[in-house]
């Protein structure tokens, strides 16, 4: 799996057109199977600036010892 994310912070204040309001950040998270160019999962987080991804091994977490 390959993980990708974009910040999508919107336009800078000096780039806004007259009367245009700044938008809230809405980053995208995508997961790809290795070698694929099409995302297996694509999630957009709305109105948020931060998130944290933590890689987890289900085998290590739940596997038999």
N, CA, C and O atoms as a DFTB+ gen file, in Angstrom:
260 C
 N C O
     1  1       0.833      -1.177       0.000
     2  2       0.000       0.000       0.000
     3  2       0.879       1.243       0.000
     4  3       1.928       1.264       0.645
     5  1       0.466       2.253      -0.704
     6  2       1.137       3.546      -0.726
     7  2       0.132       4.581      -0.246
     8  3      -1.028       4.568      -0.656
     9  1       0.575       5.468       0.616
    10  2      -0.288       6.484       1.218
    11  2       0.071       7.850       0.651
    12  3       1.251       8.172       0.510
    13  1      -0.934       8.656       0.323
    14  2      -0.706       9.994      -0.204
    15  2      -1.718      10.940       0.419
    16  3      -2.856      10.550       0.678
    17  1      -1.310      12.192       0.662
    18  2      -2.243      13.183       1.203
    19  2      -1.908      14.556       0.624
    20  3      -0.750      14.849       0.326
    21  1      -2.929      15.387       0.469
    22  2      -2.727      16.763       0.015
    23  2      -3.197      17.724       1.094
    24  3      -4.123      17.423       1.848
    25  1      -2.566      18.857       1.161
    26  2      -2.929      19.835       2.188
    27  2      -4.203      20.589       1.835
    28  3      -5.003      20.872       2.727
    29  1      -4.419      20.923       0.574
    30  2      -5.590      21.682       0.111
    31  2      -5.952      22.815       1.061
    32  3      -7.046      22.851       1.623
    33  1      -5.014      23.733       1.228
    34  2      -5.229      24.855       2.139
    35  2      -6.019      25.982       1.491
    36  3      -6.276      27.002       2.132
    37  1      -6.404      25.816       0.242
    38  2      -7.165      26.869      -0.433
    39  2      -6.236      27.960      -0.954
    40  3      -5.015      27.804      -0.935
    41  1      -6.800      29.031      -1.405
    42  2      -6.001      30.141      -1.944
    43  2      -5.462      31.006      -0.813
    44  3      -6.054      31.108       0.261
    45  1      -4.330      31.619      -1.088
    46  2      -3.788      32.609      -0.153
    47  2      -4.677      33.850      -0.215
    48  3      -5.319      34.114      -1.232
    49  1      -4.705      34.601       0.872
    50  2      -5.569      35.778       0.922
    51  2      -5.279      36.749      -0.217
    52  3      -6.199      37.360      -0.760
    53  1      -3.995      36.897      -0.586
    54  2      -3.662      37.826      -1.667
    55  2      -4.027      37.274      -3.051
    56  3      -3.917      37.997      -4.041
    57  1      -4.463      35.996      -3.141
    58  2      -4.865      35.411      -4.419
    59  2      -6.382      35.426      -4.623
    60  3      -6.859      35.073      -5.702
    61  1      -7.150      35.832      -3.599
    62  2      -8.603      35.831      -3.703
    63  2      -9.069      36.928      -4.655
    64  3      -8.487      38.011      -4.714
    65  1     -10.122      36.625      -5.391
    66  2     -10.731      37.621      -6.273
    67  2     -11.588      38.555      -5.421
    68  3     -11.987      38.178      -4.319
    69  1     -11.878      39.752      -5.899
    70  2     -12.731      40.663      -5.131
    71  2     -14.077      40.003      -4.804
    72  3     -14.753      39.485      -5.692
    73  1     -14.455      40.028      -3.527
    74  2     -15.708      39.437      -3.069
    75  2     -15.638      37.955      -2.769
    76  3     -16.593      37.396      -2.229
    77  1     -14.516      37.289      -3.110
    78  2     -14.370      35.852      -2.860
    79  2     -13.962      35.624      -1.402
    80  3     -13.051      36.281      -0.897
    81  1     -14.632      34.700      -0.738
    82  2     -14.300      34.372       0.651
    83  2     -13.321      33.204       0.697
    84  3     -13.393      32.299      -0.135
    85  1     -12.410      33.219       1.663
    86  2     -11.494      32.079       1.783
    87  2     -12.269      30.834       2.211
    88  3     -13.219      30.923       2.988
    89  1     -11.852      29.671       1.696
    90  2     -12.533      28.436       2.075
    91  2     -11.754      27.729       3.180
    92  3     -10.564      27.970       3.382
    93  1     -12.448      26.865       3.877
    94  2     -11.806      26.073       4.924
    95  2     -10.950      25.000       4.283
    96  3     -11.293      24.503       3.210
    97  1      -9.836      24.628       4.915
    98  2      -8.994      23.563       4.367
    99  2      -9.751      22.233       4.344
   100  3     -10.468      21.906       5.291
   101  1      -9.591      21.479       3.275
   102  2     -10.264      20.184       3.114
   103  2      -9.316      19.205       2.432
   104  3      -9.445      18.959       1.232
   105  1      -8.367      18.643       3.172
   106  2      -7.359      17.766       2.565
   107  2      -7.933      16.427       2.098
   108  3      -8.963      15.970       2.595
   109  1      -7.253      15.814       1.142
   110  2      -7.592      14.484       0.635
   111  2      -6.582      13.474       1.150
   112  3      -5.393      13.776       1.251
   113  1      -7.047      12.290       1.471
   114  2      -6.185      11.154       1.812
   115  2      -6.472      10.069       0.785
   116  3      -7.632       9.742       0.535
   117  1      -5.426       9.509       0.188
   118  2      -5.590       8.437      -0.789
   119  2      -4.675       7.273      -0.446
   120  3      -3.552       7.469       0.019
   121  1      -5.165       6.057      -0.677
   122  2      -4.348       4.858      -0.515
   123  2      -4.347       4.116      -1.851
   124  3      -5.382       3.965      -2.499
   125  1      -3.156       3.658      -2.245
   126  2      -2.978       2.946      -3.511
   127  2      -2.396       1.564      -3.244
   128  3      -1.549       1.404      -2.366
   129  1      -2.847       0.567      -3.996
   130  2      -2.146      -0.711      -4.000
   131  2      -0.822      -0.466      -4.704
   132  3      -0.754       0.334      -5.637
   133  1       0.232      -1.147      -4.267
   134  2       1.562      -0.931      -4.806
   135  2       1.556      -1.115      -6.323
   136  3       1.128      -2.155      -6.825
   137  1       2.029      -0.107      -7.046
   138  2       2.108      -0.144      -8.506
   139  2       0.866       0.369      -9.219
   140  3       0.897       0.554     -10.435
   141  1      -0.214       0.601      -8.508
   142  2      -1.448       1.078      -9.126
   143  2      -1.451       2.602      -9.235
   144  3      -0.834       3.294      -8.425
   145  1      -2.148       3.109     -10.239
   146  2      -2.310       4.563     -10.370
   147  2      -3.723       5.006      -9.991
   148  3      -4.021       6.201      -9.983
   149  1      -4.579       4.054      -9.681
   150  2      -5.955       4.342      -9.261
   151  2      -6.064       4.119      -7.760
   152  3      -5.712       3.041      -7.280
   153  1      -6.543       5.109      -7.001
   154  2      -6.632       4.923      -5.556
   155  2      -7.653       3.846      -5.177
   156  3      -8.729       3.760      -5.770
   157  1      -7.301       3.031      -4.186
   158  2      -8.235       2.044      -3.634
   159  2      -9.203       2.731      -2.687
   160  3     -10.375       2.364      -2.601
   161  1      -8.699       3.733      -1.978
   162  2      -9.496       4.495      -1.023
   163  2      -9.194       5.974      -1.239
   164  3      -8.035       6.357      -1.397
   165  1     -10.241       6.807      -1.247
   166  2     -10.054       8.260      -1.373
   167  2     -11.022       8.936      -0.412
   168  3     -12.238       8.802      -0.547
   169  1     -10.481       9.656       0.551
   170  2     -11.286      10.287       1.598
   171  2     -10.963      11.774       1.628
   172  3      -9.792      12.154       1.593
   173  1     -11.990      12.620       1.694
   174  2     -11.767      14.049       1.862
   175  2     -12.237      14.452       3.252
   176  3     -13.377      14.191       3.637
   177  1     -11.349      15.088       3.994
   178  2     -11.676      15.609       5.318
   179  2     -12.112      17.058       5.129
   180  3     -11.385      17.849       4.528
   181  1     -13.274      17.409       5.629
   182  2     -13.822      18.744       5.417
   183  2     -13.588      19.640       6.627
   184  3     -13.706      19.210       7.774
   185  1     -13.256      20.888       6.344
   186  2     -13.119      21.925       7.375
   187  2     -12.164      21.536       8.498
   188  3     -12.491      21.684       9.676
   189  1     -10.999      21.046       8.139
   190  2     -10.016      20.668       9.154
   191  2      -8.619      20.987       8.666
   192  3      -8.374      20.994       7.459
   193  1      -7.716      21.247       9.561
   194  2      -6.332      21.528       9.188
   195  2      -5.390      20.405       9.555
   196  3      -4.274      20.349       9.038
   197  1      -5.803      19.509      10.433
   198  2      -4.849      18.507      10.868
   199  2      -5.440      17.120      11.003
   200  3      -6.620      16.949      11.309
   201  1      -4.616      16.164      10.774
   202  2      -4.941      14.768      11.015
   203  2      -3.620      14.044      11.171
   204  3      -2.571      14.566      10.796
   205  1      -3.669      12.855      11.719
   206  2      -2.444      12.097      11.927
   207  2      -2.668      10.671      11.455
   208  3      -3.650      10.035      11.836
   209  1      -1.783      10.180      10.646
   210  2      -1.851       8.799      10.179
   211  2      -0.865       7.964      10.992
   212  3       0.292       8.347      11.164
   213  1      -1.323       6.847      11.478
   214  2      -0.477       5.948      12.254
   215  2      -0.499       4.578      11.580
   216  3      -1.547       3.934      11.549
   217  1       0.632       4.113      11.038
   218  2       0.641       2.783      10.419
   219  2       0.509       1.704      11.498
   220  3       1.185       1.748      12.526
   221  1      -0.360       0.752      11.244
   222  2      -0.618      -0.315      12.204
   223  2      -0.497      -1.653      11.491
   224  3      -1.012      -1.822      10.386
   225  1       0.178      -2.591      12.117
   226  2       0.249      -3.958      11.612
   227  2      -0.816      -4.774      12.327
   228  3      -0.703      -5.016      13.529
   229  1      -1.855      -5.203      11.603
   230  2      -2.892      -6.023      12.221
   231  2      -2.327      -7.368      12.656
   232  3      -2.776      -7.935      13.653
   233  1      -1.351      -7.882      11.923
   234  2      -0.726      -9.170      12.286
   235  2      -0.010      -9.039      13.636
   236  3      -0.157      -9.901      14.502
   237  1       0.755      -7.972      13.813
   238  2       1.449      -7.771      15.088
   239  2       0.470      -7.470      16.224
   240  3       0.685      -7.890      17.361
   241  1      -0.590      -6.751      15.916
   242  2      -1.549      -6.359      16.949
   243  2      -2.429      -7.534      17.387
   244  3      -2.719      -7.682      18.574
   245  1      -2.859      -8.375      16.424
   246  2      -3.840      -9.414      16.739
   247  2      -3.376     -10.828      16.446
   248  3      -4.102     -11.781      16.728
   249  1      -2.166     -10.992      15.879
   250  2      -1.685     -12.323      15.510
   251  2      -1.309     -13.169      16.726
   252  3      -1.072     -12.659      17.821
   253  1      -1.265     -14.472      16.492
   254  2      -0.854     -15.422      17.540
   255  2       0.650     -15.331      17.756
   256  3       1.412     -15.128      16.811
   257  1       1.063     -15.482      18.990
   258  2       2.502     -15.460      19.295
   259  2       3.026     -16.865      19.487
   260  3       4.214     -17.050      19.751
